[in-house]
């Protein structure tokens, strides 16, 4: 398989596409508990970690 060199702009576009696809897939798992139950163990661990980590308010709101 031949290696294709990408320009910096093409790399950035590819990274943005990957991130958009990742976000879509994670949203699908998050919105469908039945799908999450049959997901790969690594995917399930991602959601377990999200539930365990307390979310902070932006800009330190709520902190004294």
Phi, psi and omega in degrees: 000128182284141178273134181252126177277131179254148175284163177304322180294320178293322176299314180297317179299317179296317178298321178294321177295318179298315180296319178296318178294319178300313180298319179297314181295317179296323177296320178298315178296319182294324185273351182229093181303327179294322178293320180295327180297328181258009181287161174304143181305326178295324178293315180300321179297325177302317182284329175296317180295322180296320181288331182278330184276120178291139181272135177267151178285146180299148177061025176072016180300140179088357177260146180253000000 
